[in-house]
Amino acid sequence: MHNPLAKKSPRPLPTHLGVIGSGTIGPDIGYGLLTTIPGVTLHLVDIAPQALERAVERLKGYAARDASKGRMSADEAAALEKRIVTSTDIASLAPCDWVLEAATENLELKKKLFSQLERTVRPDALITSNTSSLPASRLFSHLEHPARTTVTHFFAPAHKNPAVEVVRWAKSSEATVDALTHLLCQTGKVPFVTADALCFMLDRVFDNWCNEAALLLDRATAAEIDTVAGDYVQAGPFFVLNLAHGNPIIVETNTLQMEEGACYRPAEIFKSVETWKTAAPGKPAKVADQTAAAVRDRLLGALFSQTVDIVDRAIGSPSDLNLGCQLALGFKEGPLDVMDRLGAQETSRIFKAFSEQRSGMPTPKQGLDAYQDFQRHVLVDDLEGGVKLLTLRRPQAMNALDDRATDELLSVITRHQDDPRVTGFVITGYGGKAFCAGADIGRFPGMLGDEKASIQYARDCSRLLVHLDAMKKPVVAAINGLALGGGLELAMRCHALVSVKGASFQFPEVGLGIAPGIGGMVVPYRRWPKAATELHGMLQQSNKLSAARAHELGIVDALAATADELIALAAKRVRELSGKVPRIPDAPVTLPPLPGEAKTAKGEPLSRQVVGIIGKAIADAAAAPSLSAALEIGYRAFGATACTDAAREGVGAFLARRKPDFSKTA
């Protein structure tokens, strides 16, 4: 399954988790899992008692910080600290369900450690390594029971960074890979399954990006190189190397990659420099145009070279590589997106120049267009009974919809809707945090003040929803977390909704100074008229609706306790609706009076003008003679709000991450 939560986990959540190594990343991994696996006990093991003491103090500091920011209570922080156990004896790991090694990059020492660990833990306990480069086959092949072993490679800071590579290798069972990806996804991580290649997938990109930067020091300074790199990453290679004390790591990993060719030889300068003089993010150095062009071509050449090699050798999937570079390495867009944006001609020029300067580095094995033939944001899985599961995967944006994601969902549905083997579809969001956080509002600022463009934008954004309205096969929304704005409008256009118990629904648009223009002011009233009073509060006051209350109102058909149950429940609902897809009523509907108050339920002020536009649109759409006419009223209301001062203030405040001030708007 591409969505790790699409089927039941082959094992329960661990109650005891072991981490070997209390240096930098081991405790951070432990803290991330300690705070996301209910009730788990963390066993930290290290040969140095002082290192264990420092690690515990760091974890206590993390808990205190999270408590101060409201992420947990003081009592929860105190209880969490009691679930940390330390020891210098590996035998203390005997009760663990999963032991993760994060101690050393010495292969022989690791092998001895895993042999000892195999004799210590239960036969069914998982054993993994956090190595960033050593293949699993070299680490675990000597063990008697290698099927329960593999590499789980976390990225710094490991308690915050969601990316984890999970290696599929010859002797590891599918049940092991399934259990780890399922568990990691449950804890908020994004697992990427990779082949058992040297340095796996993402470190191949990072190591060679940094190595190429060092090889460029003959023509530019570290500060200049980081400045040019800043067009593509949140922080330049030398800035990151300083943070991670990463020079020895590049030497080690690229020396290992030299098994594939001398072209991977690490730059000699790494052996003689500890700290680089570089530019901090947001403080670029001045770079001559000619220098910038040369640096840019070489950095992109290295990036593109590794990208096509990873895809050609199936080390990782194109979508995983694209997303992984953003989540794990801080790239502003995936490397395949950069290639797509530059176009085949410019990408070919960069490849040609790079090959001439860096003989032996990988080059494309297929036409450049072939590397773009993949779905970036939608995972497709087959469930029992001919049900297609479509998972919207944009975790960096809480699964928010953009044009590409919308088109991918529509494309998959149209491709399979006439297949007699397909009963119907389930749409869900990736992970457990959000079904869909609405529309990606990056395009909004450019439309504000342009009513015609805004109306057309709302129509364009409805292309998937209008298609769902006319479908003959059922589509069920499986609400796995927050459903906000456009995401809720998508869910409400599906033919049924099922939800996990902890999910919630909200139209936050009024707090942005805009209207929910792609059906939110129309469809729910026609489908669930008895919920009209609750819907008024959601649309005009941005009130939240819990999944439990939505179930009481009939908006949600059924509730699930877990993600496993949710997908199965949604698939069952699809099969029940086969041949009897419900339609949105086309006739007008009578509504109770609208409150019209220009403030949230908490008393925070809203724009009277925008609240009024929303209220009028709700009333006019309810009285409209047809669904299509009602939807058009919604599109136009969105266009009207986009021309208000409130929209400029609300959208601007959102992008600036501050509270909007509607006191100076109408």
N, C-alpha and C positions, 0 to 999 in steps of 0.2 A: 504494500500500500504506500502511495506517495504521501498521503496524510497519515502520520503515525497514529492518530487517534481514531482512524476509520474502523479499526477492529479491536476487540478486547485484548488487553495486555496478557501475554502468556504467564505473567507472575504478578503478585501483589506489590504494593509500594514497600520499599525497605523500611524496617524498623531500626536497624543498626547499619550505619554507613562508616566505612573506614577510609581514611586518607593517610597515605604514607608520604611524609615530607612536609615539614612546617616552615619552608622557606617563604617565597613570595606567593606563588600561585596556589599551592596546596590548601592553605587555610582559606583563601578566597573562594576556591571551588567548594570547600566544605561549608562556608557561610551561605553561599547561594543556595545550596541544597538543604541546609539546616532550616532556612527560612521559608522553604517552599514545599517540603515534604512533612506533612503533619506528624508531630510527635517523634520524629526520628532522632536517634542518639548519634552524635558525631564522635568517632574515635580517631584522634590525631596521634600518629606515631612518628617518632623521630629518634635518632641516636643521641641527639644533643638536648639535654633538659632545658638549657637556656633558650634554645630555639623554640621549644614548646611553650615556654613561659611568654616569650615575645608574641607568639602566634595567638595565644589565648587573650592577651591584652589587646591585640589588634581586633580580634573578634568582638570583644566587649566594647571596644570603641565604636565598631560598626553598629552594634545593637543600640548603644546610647545615642548615636547620631540618628538612627532610624526612628527611635522613640521621640527624639526632639522634633523631628519633622512630621510626626503624626503617622508614620507608616506602621507603627506598632505601639502598644501601650507600655508603660513602665513595667507593669506586671508581666507582660509577654516577654519583654527584654530580659527580665530577671529569670523567668522560666527557661528561656532559650539558653542562657549561660549555664544553667544546671544540666543541660543536655550535651555538654562538651566534656569529653573524657580524654585524658592524655596519658601516654605511656611511652617508654623507651623499648618495650618488649613487643615484638611482633605477635607473640602468642595472645596478646590482649584483643586481637582482631578476630578471634575464634567465633564470636556470635554474629559477625557481620554478614549481611545479605549481599553487599557489594563493597569491594575494596578497590580503591583507585590509587595507583602509584603516581606520585608527582615529585620524585626525589632526585634522580640523577639521569644524565644522558649517556652514561657509560653502559654499553650493551652487556658486557660480561657481568657487571654488578647487578644489572636489572634481571638477567636470566637467573642468577643465584637467588635473588630476592623472590622472584616468582616461584621458583622451586620450593623455597621455604614456605611461602604463602600457601601454595597448593596443599602442603601437608598440614597447614594450620586451620584453614577455613572449611566449612561444610562443602560436600561435593556439589551442591547446587548453587553456591555463592558465585556471583559474577566477579571477575578479576579483570581490571582494565589498566591501561597506562595512559598518562597524559603526554607522552612524547610528541614532539612536533615534527619528527623526521624519521625515526626508526620504524621500518615496516613491522607489522604485527607478526609476520612469519618468522622474523629473526628473534622476536622477543618471546614467543610462546610455543613454537613448534616442538620444543624439547619436552614439554609438559605431558603428563599422562592424560589429562582431561582438557585439551585446548578448546573444546567446543564452547566453553563458557567464558572465553577470553577475547579481548580485542583492544583496540586503541580508542579512547574517548579524548579527543584533543580540544581542550578549552582555550579561550583567548582572553588576554588581559584587558581590563580588570575582570577576572573570572566570575565575580559575584554580580557583575552588572552586564557584561558583554553577553548577548544571547546566543552567539554562534558556538556550536560544538561539532567537530568532525567525528563521525562514527565510522570506523573502518570495517568494511566487509572483506574478510580474507578467507583463504581456502578451508581452514579447519574450524572456523568459527561458525556456530549454528545460526540459522535464520532466526530461531527463537531468541538467541542472545541479542542479535541486532534489533529485532522487533521490540524486545523488552526495554532495551536502552533508549531507542528512539521514542518509544511511547512514554517512558518515564521522564526523559528530558523535556519532551513537549509539554507534559503535564506541569512541569516546574517552570514553564515560561521560556525555556530555551528553544532554539531553532536548530535541530540536528540535521547535518548534511552527511549523507552516506557516501563514502568515497572508496575507491579501489585502494589496494595495499601497495601503493607506489611510494618511492622515496619522497619524503616531505609531503605526501598526500596531495591535497588540492590547494588550499589557501596559502600554506607556507611556501609553496613553489612560487606563487605570485609575489608574496611579501619579500622573500629572500632575494629573488632576482631583481625586484624593483629597487631594493636597497643596494644590492651589489652593483647594479648598473649606475646608481647615483654615485657610488664611490669611484667607479671607473671614469666618471665624468669630471672628477676633480682636477684633471689636467687642463680643463678649459673653463671651469666655473667654480666659484666658492660654494661651500655647503649652504650658506644663506641664499645665494642665487638659485641653487638647485631646488631648495625647499620652496622658494617663492614661485618658481615655475610649476613645481609639483602641486602647489596649492590650488591650481585650476581644477585638479582632479581628485584631491584627497583633503580631508579635514586638517591634517597635519603632515608636513613633509617628512621624507624618510629619515633625515638626520635628526630632526626634532624627536621622532618616535624612538630612534636608536638611543638617544640620550635618556629618554624616560625609562626605557627598558634595559639600559646597560647592555644593549644588544649586539655590540661588535663581535664578541666571541661566538654568539649564536650564528651570525651570518657566515663566519669562517667555518664553523662546524657543519652547518647544513649544506653550504655550497660545496665544501670538500666532499661531503657524502654524495651530492648530485654529480660530482665528477666521474662517478661510476658510469654515467650516461654520456659523458663527453668532457673533454678538456675545456670546452667553452664555458663551463660553469665554475671555473677556478675563481676563488674569492679574491677580491682586490687586496693587494699587499698592504695597503695603508691601514686596513682594519687591525693589523697586528701592532701598530705603533701609535694609535690614537685611542684615548679613553673617552674624551668628550669633544663634541663638535661645536664650532662656533657657528650658530645658525640663527635663523629668523623665527620668532615665535609666530604662531598662527594669528593672522590679522595684522601683522606688522611686517609687510613684505620689504625685501631689499630691492634696490634699483637694479634692473637687469637690461643690458643692451639688447636690442631687438634680435641681432644676429646670434648672440649667445642664447637667448631665450628659445629661439627656433631650433637650434642645435640640441639643446637640452631636452626640449619637448619631444623632438623626434626620437631621441634615444630612449627616453623613459617610456614613451608610448610603444616603441618598438619592442622593448623588453616585456611590457605588459601584454601586448598583442601576441607576441611569440609564445608566452606561457599559456595564454588563453586558448589558442588554437591547438596547442599540444595537449592540454588537459581534455579538450573536447574530442580531439582525434583519437586519443588513447582511452577514452571513456573513464578517465580518472574520477570525474564528477560530471554531473549533468550540466548543460548550459544554464538552466534556470538556477540551480544551486550555486554555480560559480558566480553568476551575476549578482545574486542576492548576498552570497557569502562575502564577497569583496566589500559590499557596503556595510554589512553588520559587523564582520570581524575586523576588517582592515580600515574602515573609515573612508572608503571611496565614495565620492558624491554621486556617482552613477556606476552601474556595472560595466565591466570592460567591453562586453558585447554591445551595450547601449552606446558606449563611446564610438565603437567601430561603426555602428548603425548611423549615428549622428554625423560622423565625418564622411560616410559614403565609401563605396568600393574603390573609387579612383584615389582618394586621398589615403585610405588605408593601405592600398597597394603600394603607393609611393613610400609610405613609412616602412612597410615590410622590405621593400627593395633596398632602401638606404640602410636599414638596420642589418640586413643580411650581408651587405658589403662591408660593414664595419665590424660585425660580430659573427664571423664565419662559424658555422656549426650549430648555431642556435636554431630552435624549431621554426619551421615555416608552414604555411597552410598546406594541408593534404587534399583539400577540396575547394571548390569555388567559394568566394567570400559570402555570397548570398546564402549558401547552405548553412553557415554558422548562425544565421538569423532565423532559421526555421524552427522556432520553439516557442512555447507559451511561457511568458515571464511570470505571470501573476496568478495563474489558475492551475491547480493540480487536479487531475482527473483520475478517479478510481472507479472500479466496477464492484458493485455490491450484489448480494444475492437477489435473484428475482428480476434481473435485467435493469437494475437501478444504477444510474450514473451519479456518482458523488463529485460535485464541483466545489473545490476548496479555494476560496479567495486568499492568497498568501501575499500580503504586504505588511508583515509584522512591524516594519519600521514606521508605518503610518497607521497602525491599528486597523489594518486591512481596508483603509479608505479606498474609494473608487476613483480612478482617473480614467481618461479616455481609453488607454490601452487595456486596462483591466475590464472595463465595460465591454469593449469589443471582443476580448478573449472569451468572456462568459457567453456573449451572444453567438460567437463563432462556434464554440463547442456545442451549444444547444442546437443551433441550426444544422450542424453537421450530423447530429445523431437523432434529431426529432422524428425523422421518417424511417428510421431503422426499426423493423418489426421486432428485433431482439431487445430493444430498449423500451422498458415500461414507463420510465419517467426519470426525474432528476431531483437530487437534493442539492441545495446550495448552503454552504456553511462557511465560517471564517476559520482561519488558521489559529491553532492554540486554544487557550481558554480565557483570553482577556476580552476579545472583541469579535463579534460577528462582522461588523463593518461600521467604521466611525464616520461614515458619510462620504461626501465628495471631497476630494483633495482641492482645497480652495486656492491653490497657487495661481489659478487663472483669474480669480475674482477681481484683484485690484485693477487689472487692465480693462475690465468691463464696467466698473463702477461709473455711473453717469451716462452710460450708453444704453438707453432703454431697449432699442431694437436689437442690439447684439445680445443683451441679457435675456430677452424673451427667446431668441433663437437658441441661445445656450441651454435654456431649460428644455426646449423641445428636443434638442440634440441629446441631452443627457437622459431623455425618456425613451430612447430607441430600444433599449433592452426591455424596459417595463411595458411598453406598448406591445412588444412581441409576446411577452408572457401573457398579456390579456387575451390574446387570440390563440394561444396554444391548445392543441387537442390532448397532449399528454401532460400529466400533472407535474408540477414543480413545487417542492416543499422546502421552506426555509427552516434550517436547523440552527436555532439561535444559541450560540455557545458562549455569549458574553454580551458586552454592550452593543446595542443596535441604535445608532444615532443618525439623525438627519436623513441624508440620502440613503444610508444603509437601512434605516427603518422603512423608508419608502420602497426600497427594493423588497424587503421582507414582506411588506403588506401587499405587494403585487404578486407574490407567490400564491399558490392555490390553497396552501395551508401553512400554519406555523407551529412548530414544536420548539420547546426551549428547555435549557437547564434551569434548575430552580433559582440559581443565583443571578440570572441575567436581568438586565433592565433595559427600558426603552425610553428614548427622549428625542424631542425635536428642539435642538439648541439654537435654531436659526434666529429666533426673535432676539436672542441675546447678542447676535452678530449684526442686528439691524436689517435682516433680510427675511424673506418668506421661504418656507419649504415648497419650492415651486414645481416639483415633478410628481405630484399626486398626493402629497401629505395632507393638503387641505380639502381633498376630494374623496379619495378612495376609502379611507377608514370609516367615514360617515355612511357611505353606501353599503359597506360590508357589515359594519357593526353599529347600527344606529342607536342601540341601547347604551353604547359606551360614549355617546356624544358629549356628555358633561365632562367626562375624564379627558376626552380628546380636546375639548375647548381649552382646558387648563394646560395641556401639553403644548398646544400650538400658540397660545397667546401669553403663556406665563413660563414656558419651558419646564413644566413639571415633569418629574420622572415617573415612570410607570413600572412597577416591579413585575417580574414574570408571573408571580403568584396572582397578582391582581389582574393582569392581562388574561390569565387562565379563567378567573372568575367571570370576567366580562365576555368571554368567548372569543377573544382575539387569538389566543394561543390554544390549540387543540389539546395538547398534553404536555406534561412536565417530566423531565428526566433528572435523575439524581447525579449522574456522571456523564462525561463525554462519550464513553462507550455506549451507554444506554441511549444517548441522544441520537447518534447516527443510526442505530438499529431502529429506534422509534420513528425517525424520519423516513427511513426506507420502507417500513411497514405502512406508514401513512400514504406514501406514493402508491404502493400496491393496492391499498384500499380505494384510492381515488381513480384508479385506472378505468377509463371508459366513462367516467362521470365527473369531469373537471368542472368545478363551480365557476360561475361567471360573476363579475362585478355587476350589480344591478344597474340597468341603464336609465331607470326612472328617477325623477326627483325624490328628495327625502325631506321630511319635516324635522327641524332641529329645535331643541330648547334654546332659550335666550343665551347669548354670548356674554361673558363677564365684562370684557373690554377694559379691564384694569391694566394700566401701563406699569406694572411692577411684577416681579417674580413672587412666588409663594413665600420667599424669605424677606420680601419687602424691598428688594433691590430695584431701582428705577429702570424702566425700559422706555423705548421711544413710543410716544403716543401715536405718532404718525404711522409707524410700522405696525403697531398693534391694530390700529384702525384699518389699514390696508388688508391685513390678514383676516380680520373679522368680516370685512365686506366680501372678500374673496370666498370665505367659507360659506356665507349666506347665499351669495350669488351662485356658487357652484352647486349648492344643495338644491337650488331651484331650477338649475339648468335642465333642459329637456333630454339631454343625452350625456353619456359619460365623456365622449369626445369634446363636447361643448364645455363641460365642467373642467376638464383638464386644461383646455385653452385658457379659461379664466385663471387657473393657477399659474400657468406660464406667464401671463400678463401681470399678475400680481407680483411675481418674482421680479419682473422687469421694472415695475414701479418702485419697489423697495430698493432696487439697485441704484436708483437715482436720488436717494435721500442722503442727507448729511449723516443720518444714523448708520447707514451702511458703511460709509467711509470710516466712521469712528469705530464701529463694531469689528469690521474686518481688519482695520489697522491695528486695533488693540489685540486681536487674536494673534496676528503675525508678530507683534512686538511682545507677546506673552505678558500682557497687563490687563487689568480690568477695564472694560469700556466705561466711559463717562458720557451718558446720554443727556446730562443736564443742560448742555448747550445746543442740543438738537431738538427738532420739533417732536 
